[in-house]
């Protein structure tokens, strides 16, 4: 194993590993980003949380802003579920025939 990788692994604390695991889970959730002519914004829907939160859950003036805000919303929903002891919804997976 290269020295830099060994050093990086050595620097990661338990908290660092937990952060990476949470980040990996967060990245598995889906976002639907749609342009709204009426609002003149990109609207974000996160289907896994649609039974818990009114959708669309966030928006952005530009697509990149909507993506960032959507990721922030997912993180917030996951943290709220953990804090309140609720079951965390599983990320939806692509179904192939």
N, C-alpha and C positions, 0 to 999 in steps of 0.2 A: 504494500500500500504506500503511495507517495507520502512524503513527510508532511506536506501541507494538509492533506486529508486527515492524517493522524492528529495533527495539531488542532484542526477544526473540530474534530470529534471530541478531543480532550477538553476544548473550551466550552462545549455545550453542557449546560447543567440539566438537571432533571426538568426544570422549568422550560428550558429550550426545547427539549424533546416533546413536552406536552404542547408547546406552542406549535411546533411543526405538525403534530398529529391533528390538532384543531384546524390548522390551516388546510391540511389535506382534506379533511372532512368538509370544510366550508367550500372548497373548490369543486366539490362533486354536486352541489346543488345547481339547478337550472334556473336561468333567468330568461324571460321573454321581454325583449325590448322592442317597443312599437312607437312609431311616430304618431302624434295626435295633431291633426290639422286644427282642431278646435282649441287645444291648449297651447299649440305651437311649442311642444316639448316632446322629448322621448320619455315614454312611460314604462316603468319596470314592474313586471309581475313575477312572483316567485311561487310557483304552483304548490310546492310542498307545504307552504305555510298559508295557503289561501283559506283554509277552514279556521284559521286563528286570527287573521289580520285582513282588514279591508284592502282589496287590490284595486288598482295598482298601488304598490306600497311606497314608491318613490319615483323620482323623475330627474331629468337633466336637460339642460339647454342644448348640449351637444351629446352625442352618443357616448363618448368616453366618460363624461361626467355621470351619465346614467349608470354605466357599468360600475364605476367606483362607488356610487351611492347604493347600488344594488348589493354589492359585496359587503358594504357597511351594514346594510339592513339584515343580511343573512347572519353576519357575526352577532348583531344585536339580538336577533331572534334566538340563536343558539345559546347565547349567554343567559337570556331570560328563561328559556326552558330549563337550563341547568340550575339556576338560582331558585326557581319555583318548584323544582322537582318534577317537572312534566316530562312526558316521554318525548324524546327528540325524533321528529319525523325522519324517516330514511330518505336519502336522495333518490329521485326517480332515475331509472336506468333506461337506456334506449332498448326497445324491444325489436328484435330482428326475427324475420320469418324463418 
